[in-house]
């Protein structure tokens, strides 16, 4: 199943009911200016035919480790880098902590609470957390590793051609068909790279998971809509589509 990514600031022609609080706004979707063409089988497909897998990893508090443990982590990471014969992208994303679902669950628990005192304490705790988030910017960090695999035709493209390709408005039917034919062939090489990266990171003591289609849609929706996404939550990322 393929999902086309769109900027939900402009949800014209999309299923707006899948975004909580979304409004229909006239205008052209900014999705046509993004490098991402679609999300298919947990993989980002670029307009030039390239594929990208996004891995989410845990972090390690290096300073709390002993000297022996620190050296082991350094050597493991060095060995991991030496096994790579392709580029990767490491991304550290800081965002304001979102506890909406947590607070909503607490409210539901409070409403079902039969003990009046416990119910009151639950509602007071929810109100306290809500006020705390309003007056304090509590930040959360997420760590990602992007694994690429590009078709040969993309690798031979000059830097000037790649630059001007970013200004292209939309896909052509020929380009879409070409990407679909290449996908099955390229995915095998991409999966081999992903396995190599996961094994190397796990040897460093990290837990690694691949983002699926719904998480990828939600991630890029939040990245391209940092303000809007605070009020318009994605309720069903898999249903995002362009008309």
C-alpha positions in Angstrom: 0.0 0.0 0.0 1.4 3.4 -1.0 0.7 6.6 0.8 1.3 10.0 -0.7 2.6 12.5 1.8 0.9 15.9 1.8 1.3 19.2 3.7 -1.9 19.2 5.8 -1.8 23.0 6.1 -3.4 22.6 2.7 -5.7 19.6 2.8 -7.6 20.4 -0.3 -9.0 17.2 -1.8 -7.7 15.1 1.1 -9.6 13.2 3.7 -9.6 16.0 6.2 -11.5 13.9 8.8 -8.3 12.0 9.4 -6.7 15.1 10.9 -8.3 16.3 14.1 -9.2 20.0 13.8 -8.2 20.3 10.1 -9.9 22.9 7.9 -10.2 23.0 4.1 -8.1 25.8 2.7 -7.9 26.7 -1.0 -4.6 26.7 -2.7 -2.1 24.3 -4.2 -0.5 21.6 -2.0 3.2 22.2 -1.1 3.7 18.4 -1.4 4.6 19.1 -5.1 7.7 20.9 -3.9 9.0 18.1 -1.6 11.5 15.5 -2.7 9.2 12.7 -1.3 6.9 11.2 -3.9 5.2 8.6 -1.7 5.6 6.2 1.2 5.3 2.6 0.2 5.8 -0.6 2.3 7.5 1.4 5.2 9.9 3.0 2.7 10.2 6.6 1.5 10.2 6.9 -2.3 11.8 10.0 -3.6 10.9 11.6 -6.9 14.2 10.7 -8.4 13.6 7.0 -7.7 15.7 6.9 -4.5 14.6 4.9 -1.5 15.0 5.8 2.2 14.4 3.9 5.4 14.2 5.7 8.7 15.4 3.9 11.8 14.6 5.2 15.3 17.2 4.4 18.0 17.5 4.8 21.7 20.3 6.9 23.3 23.1 6.1 25.7 24.2 8.3 28.6 27.9 8.1 27.8 29.1 10.1 30.8 27.4 7.7 33.3 29.4 4.7 31.9 32.6 3.4 33.4 35.9 3.9 31.5 35.8 0.3 30.3 32.2 0.6 29.1 33.0 3.9 27.3 35.9 2.3 25.5 33.7 -0.6 24.5 31.1 1.7 23.0 33.7 3.7 21.1 35.3 0.6 19.6 31.9 -0.8 18.7 30.9 2.4 17.0 34.2 2.6 15.2 33.7 -1.0 14.0 30.2 -0.1 12.8 31.5 2.9 10.8 34.2 0.7 9.2 31.6 -1.8 8.0 29.7 0.9 6.0 30.5 1.3 2.3 27.5 3.7 1.8 26.4 7.0 3.4 23.9 7.3 6.2 22.3 10.3 7.8 22.1 10.7 11.6 19.3 13.0 12.8 18.7 14.3 16.3 15.3 15.9 16.6 14.2 18.1 19.5 10.5 18.8 20.0 8.1 20.0 22.6 6.9 17.1 24.8 3.4 16.0 23.7 1.4 14.4 26.6 -2.0 14.9 25.1 -2.7 11.1 24.9 -1.3 10.6 28.3 -3.6 13.3 29.8 -6.6 12.0 27.9 -6.1 8.5 29.3 -5.8 9.9 32.8 -9.1 11.9 32.4 -10.8 8.7 31.3 -9.4 6.9 34.4 -10.6 9.7 36.6 -14.1 9.6 35.1 -14.4 5.9 35.8 -13.0 6.2 39.4 -15.6 5.4 42.0 -13.7 6.8 44.9 -14.4 10.5 45.1 -11.1 11.4 46.7 -9.0 9.4 44.2 -11.1 11.0 41.4 -10.4 14.5 42.7 -6.7 13.8 43.0 -6.6 12.4 39.5 -8.3 15.5 38.0 -6.0 17.8 40.0 -2.9 15.9 38.7 -4.1 16.3 35.1 -4.7 20.0 35.6 -1.2 20.4 37.2 0.5 18.7 34.3 -1.5 20.7 31.8 -0.5 24.0 33.4 3.1 22.8 33.7 3.2 22.2 29.9 1.7 25.6 29.2 4.3 27.6 31.2 7.4 25.4 30.7 9.0 24.2 27.4 9.7 20.6 28.2 11.7 19.2 25.3 12.0 15.7 24.1 14.7 14.3 21.9 14.4 11.6 19.2 17.3 9.9 17.4 17.0 8.7 13.8 19.3 7.1 11.2 18.3 7.4 7.5 19.5 4.6 5.2 19.5 5.5 1.5 19.6 3.5 -1.7 19.5 5.4 -5.0 19.1 4.0 -8.6 22.1 4.2 -10.9 20.4 6.8 -13.0 20.2 9.1 -10.0 23.8 8.6 -9.1 25.0 9.7 -12.5 22.9 12.9 -12.4 25.1 16.0 -12.2 24.8 18.3 -9.2 23.3 21.1 -11.3 20.6 18.8 -12.6 19.8 17.7 -9.1 19.5 21.3 -8.0 17.0 22.3 -10.7 15.0 19.1 -10.2 14.0 20.4 -6.8 12.0 23.2 -8.4 9.9 20.8 -10.5 6.3 21.1 -9.6 4.9 17.6 -10.1 5.6 14.1 -11.3 4.9 12.9 -14.8 3.2 9.6 -15.6 6.5 8.3 -17.1 8.5 9.1 -13.9 5.9 7.4 -11.7 6.0 4.2 -13.8 9.8 4.2 -13.8 9.8 4.4 -10.0 7.3 1.6 -9.6 9.4 -0.7 -11.9 12.6 0.1 -10.0 11.1 -0.3 -6.5 11.2 -4.1 -6.4 14.7 -4.3 -7.7 16.1 -1.6 -5.4 14.3 -2.7 -2.2 16.6 -5.8 -2.0 19.7 -3.7 -1.8 18.1 -1.3 0.6 17.1 -4.2 3.0 20.7 -5.4 3.0 21.9 -2.0 4.0 19.2 -1.7 6.7 20.3 -5.1 8.2 23.9 -3.9 8.3 23.0 -0.7 10.1 20.7 -2.3 12.6 23.3 -5.0 13.5 26.0 -2.3 13.9 23.9 -0.1 16.1 22.7 -3.0 18.3 26.4 -3.9 18.9 26.8 -0.4 20.3 24.1 -1.2 22.9 21.3 0.6 21.2 17.7 -0.5 20.5 16.7 0.1 16.9 13.3 0.0 15.2 12.2 0.8 11.7 9.5 3.3 11.3 6.5 1.9 9.5 4.3 3.8 7.0 1.9 5.4 9.6 4.8 6.5 11.7 6.6 8.0 8.7 3.6 9.9 7.7 3.1 11.3 11.2 6.8 12.1 11.5 7.0 14.2 8.3 3.6 15.8 9.0 5.0 17.0 12.3 8.3 18.1 10.7 6.7 20.2 7.9 3.9 21.5 10.2 5.6 22.2 13.5 2.9 24.7 14.7 -0.2 23.2 13.1 0.6 19.7 14.3 0.2 20.8 18.0 -3.5 21.5 17.4 -4.3 19.2 14.5 -3.4 15.7 15.5 -3.1 12.9 12.9 -5.8 10.4 13.8 -5.2 7.9 10.9 -1.9 8.5 9.0 -2.4 5.6 6.6 -5.4 7.3 5.0 -3.5 10.4 3.9 -3.8 10.8 0.1 -3.9 13.5 -2.5 -6.8 13.8 -4.9 
